[in-house]
Amino acid sequence: MKIATILFSLTAIAQPIACNLNALTAEERKEHAALSRRVAGAFREPSATADGWALSVPVELLPDLAKWIDSERKCCPFLRFSVVVEPGATAARLTLSGREGVKDFLAEQFRLKTF
């Protein structure tokens, strides 16, 4: 069990921070682009975390957010996703994170900065 854990950890570390555009079909890429405009366009309250970014997303977009994450994880397998919705909340908290370098990658891709 320890050997498998070590090999998995080394594989995760060595994974490049690069999107695999071939992970989606042409039709999936078109749908993903539309989802990205809706979802990323609604990102609010960016805050840097140790290894990524936390963002608010209106709860009305949860179905689109789930579809976006499903597509995004295929083309960007180096990303870690976490969504938290507190009882009665009007916004979900999406955390995007990963290994060293992912935080800067996300900041550039989504034009994130803290205020």
C-alpha positions in Angstrom: 0.0 0.0 0.0 2.8 2.4 0.8 4.5 1.8 -2.6 1.2 2.6 -4.4 0.8 5.8 -2.4 4.3 6.9 -3.2 3.9 6.2 -6.9 0.6 8.0 -7.0 2.1 11.0 -5.2 5.1 11.2 -7.6 2.7 11.0 -10.6 0.6 13.8 -9.3 3.7 16.0 -8.7 5.1 15.3 -12.2 1.8 16.1 -14.0 2.3 19.3 -16.1 0.2 22.4 -15.7 -1.1 22.3 -19.2 -4.6 22.0 -20.6 -5.3 19.0 -22.8 -7.7 20.4 -25.5 -7.9 17.0 -27.1 -9.7 15.7 -23.9 -13.0 17.2 -25.3 -14.7 16.8 -28.6 -15.3 19.8 -30.8 -18.9 19.9 -29.6 -17.8 19.5 -26.0 -15.3 22.4 -26.4 -18.1 24.6 -27.8 -20.3 23.8 -24.8 -17.4 24.2 -22.4 -16.6 27.7 -23.8 -20.2 28.8 -23.3 -20.2 27.3 -19.7 -16.9 29.1 -19.0 -18.3 32.4 -20.0 -21.4 32.0 -17.8 -19.6 30.5 -14.8 -16.2 32.3 -14.8 -18.1 35.5 -15.6 -20.0 35.1 -12.3 -16.9 34.5 -10.1 -16.9 37.0 -7.2 -14.9 37.7 -4.1 -11.6 36.0 -5.2 -9.3 35.2 -2.3 -6.0 33.5 -2.6 -5.4 30.3 -0.7 -2.1 28.5 0.0 -2.3 26.5 -3.3 -5.1 28.2 -5.4 -8.1 30.5 -5.3 -11.5 30.5 -3.6 -14.4 32.2 -5.4 -18.0 32.9 -4.8 -20.5 31.7 -7.4 -24.3 32.4 -7.2 -26.2 29.2 -6.2 -28.4 29.7 -9.3 -25.4 28.6 -11.3 -24.8 25.4 -9.5 -26.1 23.2 -12.3 -23.8 25.0 -14.8 -21.0 25.0 -12.3 -21.2 21.2 -12.0 -21.1 20.8 -15.8 -18.2 23.2 -16.0 -16.2 21.3 -13.4 -16.9 18.0 -15.2 -15.5 19.5 -18.4 -12.7 21.4 -16.8 -11.4 18.3 -14.9 -11.1 16.5 -18.2 -9.0 19.1 -20.0 -7.2 20.3 -16.9 -6.5 17.2 -14.8 -4.0 19.0 -12.6 -6.8 21.0 -10.9 -8.5 20.2 -7.6 -12.1 21.4 -7.2 -14.1 21.9 -4.0 -17.6 23.3 -3.8 -19.2 24.3 -0.5 -22.8 25.5 -0.1 -23.8 26.5 3.3 -27.4 26.2 4.5 -29.4 29.1 3.2 -26.5 30.6 1.3 -27.0 32.6 -1.9 -23.5 31.8 -3.1 -21.4 28.7 -3.2 -17.7 28.8 -2.4 -15.6 27.2 -5.2 -12.0 26.5 -4.5 -9.7 25.7 -7.3 -6.2 24.5 -6.3 -3.4 22.1 -7.1 0.4 21.7 -6.9 2.9 24.5 -7.0 2.3 26.8 -9.9 -1.4 26.2 -10.2 -2.2 29.3 -8.2 -0.4 31.5 -10.6 -1.8 29.7 -13.6 -5.4 30.3 -12.3 -4.7 33.9 -11.6 -3.5 34.4 -15.2 -6.3 32.3 -16.8 -9.2 33.9 -14.9 -7.5 37.3 -14.3 -7.8 36.9 -10.5 -6.4 39.2 -8.0 -7.4 40.1 -4.4 -8.6 43.5 -3.5 
